[in-house]
Amino acid sequence: MRGAVFHSRRFPELDPLCDYGQTVARPWAALYADSRKFSKRGSWGKVTSYSPLPGMPTHWYNFLRDLPAPMPEARDSGSPTAAEISAKIRPRTLIEQNASDKQWVAIPEPVAEWLRQCGRPTPLHRAHRLEKHLGTGARIYLKREDVLPSGSFKLNTAIAQAYYAAEEGRTTLVTETGAGQWGMSVALAAQMFGLRAEIFMVRCSLEQKPYRRHYMELLGAEVGPSPSPRTAIGRKILGENPGHPGSLGTAISDAIEHALGNPSAAYLAGSGMPHVYLHQTLLGLEVAEQLKDVHGEDLGVDGRGDHLIACSGGGSNLCGLIGPHLRAKADGADLRFLAAESTAAPRLTRGVYEYGRTDLGGFTPEVLGYTMGESFVPPPTHVGGLRNHHSSALVSLLRREGVLDAVAFDQRTALEAGRLLLRTEGLLLAPEAGHAVAAALDVVAKADAENLEPVIVILASGSGFLDLRGYDEVLLDT
């Protein structure tokens, strides 16, 4: 129905004690655990006592059934197939979650304990000083994922994936990382569950952000550049282009090939997969509850033009934020979703909608999405988390169906937006998150011109303290 207003009590809960698919007459908010009932464990498994945090979801929300159209079939004709490769290197539960028909998936208690220990739910910050600086009637909120101990939202799925790997008896976590935030999160999660971590970091980011490498190595992780001389695909890429800056496509290839050579290893993906999006729905679920119960806001009021905004690389922070709200938008809530990408890899704004792979080694299936082509090498900007040549199938579907809008910014514009936020709110965000701030500034300007006062939620996906070199190099002259 038109004019529907979204808030946390719109949906009925699916009772976890019943078979999924049986609806019971309890409000959606009942999914949130009563803080008095939390039993907590402290760091490294020792029992501790501290004030419980109210409002953390007890379940992840599977929004695949809320998509506007069926997901396009992937093309998987390799030998071995991508599905066969995945079965060898991914924890079985994660593969099952990719195809789950359950709408609510219970968060295992060991995962929930670590999430609470790390600071979930994260704050939803009202940006009063930024609003005053802009002279706007819009109400601007920032979902503060930068406060998590590894500095970003990536920890939400790293903990879950590491847990499932450990439960399956895997001993080593292997992954890629762009700007390093995912690698930092995997390194920390590996320690939580007594596992080793081996991480392939995009070469230009490794050189730009050495302190991210130091953090991972302090946690015992082994970190190397991508393209990597340790893998056949890395050697091939370096043979063709010795100065290759690396990309998420090269790093995914290196990580998967390396994981295939170690039977005890589990390959973890930081984005692009349904199980990752599932784990990240903590973001949208917490935002809905916090807007209503903490700030007294309804989301999606007719005629106001409310926005949920996130940067988009692989799409996990974006999908985690908007996924729980797709149904409300389909039911008529006046709610806009906006992806902010980099002009260094403008897939959603300038790419072609066609089949392609996210890696360069042929280990992943061909998926239908917006792409710059497998031969595209993103320039070595300071926004390593957004340097993907191919967008995920799910994000691309939302864009194709008109559910998701997209804009692209160069790194100077994004970092200038980040500097403005620092000077007004005292918050220093990663360059990737600066793209979301830049997009929000444009939304505010348009709303002001139209005399609208929307609610705008920006996902502050990561901290910028280890990105100061980028801020300095790009903004030094201004």
Protein Blocks (a to p, Z undefined) as FASTA:
>chain_A
ZZiacdfklpccddfkbcehiacdddfklmpccfklpccddeehiacdddddehiafbdc
dfklmpcbdcdddddfbccdfklmmmmmpcfklmmmmmccbfbdcddfklmmmmmmnopa
cdddddfklmmmnopabdcddddfklpmnopaklmmmmmmmmmmmmnopabdcdddfklm
mmmmmmmmmmmnopacdddddfklmmmmmmlmmmmmmnopacdddddfkbmklmmmmmmm
mmlgbifklmmmmmmmmmmmpmkbccddfehiaklmmmmmmmmmmmmmmmmmmnopaehi
ehklpacddddfeommmmmmmmmmmmmmmnopacdddddddfklcmklmpccddddfbfn
opaccdddddebjklccdfdfblklmcfbdcfklmmmmmnopaccddddfklmmmmmmmm
mmmnopacdfklmmmmmmmmmmmmmmmmnopacddddddfbccklmmmmmmmmmmmZZ
